[in-house]
Amino acid sequence: MPNPVPKKVLLVEDDAPIAELVQMHLREEGLDVMHAASGDLGAELLARSHWDALVLDLMLPGVDGLEICRRARTMARYTPIIMISARASEVHRILGLELGADDYLPKPFSMLELAARVKALLRRTEALARDARIESGALSLHGLEIDPLARELRRDGKLIELTPREFDLLYFLARHPGQVFSRMDLLNKVWGYQHDGYEHTVNTHINRLRLKVEQNPALPQLVLTVWGRGYRFAAEVPA
C-alpha cells in the first residue's frame, strides 16, 4: 500500500527560534509543516488551503491570533487549533478557548509535549470524522472507502470519480455483499423503475463501474456476474 499522505500543519509564530524548534519536532513526527512569521501571512495561508491542524501564537504582528482563530471557526471545514502564548496572557488564552481553540500551551513549553498534543488532536479529529462517516452509512471494504454523505469513492485514499448513478449502483451492491440481484431488481432498487427492455442499462453501468473500481476489469473480483441470475458484490476477495 502507498504511504499515507502527511498531515498538514500551519504554524503561525513570529519568534524565529521557537518556530524553528516547533517545525523540527513536528516534522520528526511525520507532519508536513508550513510556517507563517506574521498574522497577515498566517491568515492568508489559512484561507488559501485546507489544514489538518493549526498551531497559533496569540501575539503576532499584523492580524493577531485571536482574529485568526475567529476566522478559522467561520470556515466550513473544522481545523483543530492549539494556541501558544506567554504565561502572563491568561485573559487572551481564555478568549482564545472561547473563540474555539481546542487546546493551549503557555510559553515556555516542552516541544515534546506540543508534538504530543498536536498528534492527540489529529487522532481525535480523525476519530470524530470516522464516527460521522459510520453514522452516515459509510462503507470500508476490499480497499474501497464509500462515503454516501460526501458521495465519494476512494481507493487507498485516492478519489475515484463516479457518475451519480454509478455511485448509487456501487453503494447498493456494497451494502449487500454476497447477495445476488437480478437486473430487474437493480432497476427497481437503484433506478426506481422496473420495465422490460431496460435491462441493458444495468449491463452498461456495471461495465463502466468495473472499469473504474476493478484492478483488472476483464477479471472482476468486486462486482461479480452470477450467470443466469444477475450481479453481486464480493463478500470476500481472493488473495
N, C-alpha and C positions, 0 to 999 in steps of 0.2 A: 504494500500500500504506500502511496506517496506520503511524504512528511506533511503534518498539518501546517496550515498557514499560521505564522506567528501572530499573536495578538498585538494590536496596535495601541500604543500608549502615547498620549500627548502630555508632555511635561512643560508646564509654564512656570518658569523660575528665573529671576533676574540675577541671582547670585551665582556667578560662573563656577566657582569651586564646588558648591553644593550640587549644581546641575550636572557637572561632570561626574561626580560620585554617584548620583542617582542613576544617570544613564548607564554607567558601568555595571552597577549591581542589577538593574532591571534587564540589561542585555545578557548578563550571565544567566539569567533565568529563562532565556529564550524569547524575550519580548522585543518587539520592534518599536523603538522609542524615537519620537520626534521632539526636538527641543525648541521652545519659543522663549526668547530672553526678555520679552516685553508683553504687557497685557494686550496691546494692539495686535501684535502678531499672533498671540495665543487665540484671541477672539476670531481672527481671520482664519486660522487653521481649523478651529473648531467648526466654523460654518462651512468650510470648504470640503471636509471629508468626514467619514464615519470613524469613530474611535471606540475601542473596546474599554478604555479607562482613561481618566484624566487626573493627573497629579498636579495640583494647583496651589501656588503660593497666593497668599492674600494681598500682601503689599507689593504692588507692581507698578512700574512706570506705565503711564497711559491708562488703559482700561484696568480697573482693579479686579482682584479675584472674586469679590462678591458679585460684580456685574457679569463676569464670565460665567459664574455658577448660575446666576439667574437666567442668562441666555440659554445655557445648556438645558435647563429644565423647561424651556418653552419649545424645545425641538421634539419632533415625533419619536425619534429614536432615543432610548434611555441609555445614558452613559454613566457608569459608576464614577464617582468623584471622591478623591482623597485630598483634603486640604492640608497644607502645611503652613505653619505660621509661627511668629515669635511667641515665646511663652507668655509675654505680657499682654498680648492682644486677645484676652479671653472673650471680650464682648464680640469681637469680629468672628471668632470661632463659633460662638453661639449663633450669630446671624447667619454664618455660612451653613450650619446644620439646618437652621430654619428655612433657608432658601433651597435646601435639597441635597446638600453634601452627604455622602454616605459615611464618611469617616474623617478624622483629622489627627494629625500628629503635631505636637508643639516642637519648635526648634530649641535646642539641638536634639536630633533624634538619631536612632540607630538605623543605618542603611539596611541592615538585615531585617529589622522589624518592618521598615517601609516596604521592602520587597515582599515580605510575607503577607502584609496586609493587602497589597495590590493583588497578589495571587489569590488570596481568600475572597476578595471582592469579585474577581473574574470567575472563580468557581461558583460562587453564589448566584451570579448573574446567569451563568450557563445553566445552572440547575433550575432557576425560575423559568428560563426560556424553554427548557426541555419539558418541564411540567406543563407549561401553557400549550406546547405542541401536542403532548399526550392528551390533554383535556379536549383539544380540538379534534382529536381523532387521527393524529399524525401516525404514520407507519414507518418502521425501520426494519427492512428485511432484505436479505440477499445483496447487501451493498447499496440498496436504494433507500433514500430518505424522501418520503412522500408527505408533504405538508399541505393539508387541504385548506388551512386558513390563508396561507400565502399563495396557494395553488402553484406550488413549486415542486419540482423533482430534482434531486441531486444524487449523484453517484460519487462517493468518496469526497464529498464537499463541492464537487463541480456541478454547476447548474446545467440541466438538460432542458432545452426548450421544447415544450409540447403545445399543441393546439388545445383549446378548451375541451373539445370532445375527446381527444387522445388522453388528456389528463383524467377526465371523468371515467373513461373506459379502464384505464390502468388502476385508478383508485378503487373502482368497484371490484375488479378481479382480485386485487391485492388484499382487499378486506375479507375475501373468502378463499384463502389459499387451499388448493386441493379440490375445491368444489367445481363441478362441470356445469357450464351454462351453454345452452344452445344459442344459435344466432338470434332466434326469435326472443329468447329470454333477455339477451343483451339489448335488443332493440327496445324491449319494454322497459327494462330497468335503467338503461343509460340514455337512450334517445327519448324515451317517454311515449313511444307508439309501437304498435305491433301490426304490421301489414305485410302480407305475402308479396314477394318480389323485391323487398328491400334488403334481403339478407346479404347481398353483395356489398352493401355499405359497411357491414360489420367486417367482412373479409378485408376490405381496403384499409380500414382503420387498424385492424390487427397487424397487417403487413407493415404499415407505416410506423406503428408503435414498436414493432420488433427492430426496425432499422435504427431506432433511437435508444432502445434500452438493452438490447442483446449484445453480448460480446461478439457473437457470430450469428447474424440474422438467419443464415441458411441452416443453422443447427440450434434453434432456440432452446434455452434452458429455463426461461422465466415464464413467458406467455406460450403455453403449450396447446397443441391441437390434439383433441381426443377424437379420433376418426369415427365418423358416423354419429357423433354426439354433440360436439361443439368445442369449447375452449375452457381452459382452466389456468390459474396462476400456480406455479410450482410451490408445493408445500416444502420441499427440500430441493436443493440444487446439488447435482453430483460434483464431487471434488474434481 
